[in-house]
Amino acid sequence: CHRVFNKFHSDLIEKQNKIVGMESTTGNMFLVPEHDNILDSKKKIKLITDLWIMCSKVISDICKSNNILYYEFIQPSQYHTTKKITDYEKQYCIDKNWEKWIIEYPNIINNVLNFHKNDIQMVNLATIFDNEEEEIYVDMCCHVNYLGNSIITDHIVDYVINDLKSRNILQ
């Protein structure tokens, strides 16, 4: 973890130094999609995947050492769905810059799922809204309304109950 963190930290400092020059012309102080040219796609995917895997592993290990079951659920995204996006969602919940920025999200999810295949209980909920016709998303960053939260909650509760029953923890 220490090695991965140090690599991430040094990469971040390098990226921040490159951004400093951009800040004076854009007035922007954060790494946002417009600055995407700083990391090439492969490095970005690897960096995000490594950080996600490391964090999941650390949390899982802490839980295991304390006899706590750990589940990780991957949330849906309006940028990676076959859901029919409503007019409201098209107007207020889709940002073309974000769309380009997170184009590799499915690859990242697959990398994380493959890495943790037998180690951590990861449940991919990315497609649970695919058949939903109602409005779900409330902003450009994957946040959902009451209906969306209810659907996610139902999936999580069903999964955990079934898992606990399969372990004979719950009757």
Disulfide bonds with the S-S distance in Angstrom:
none
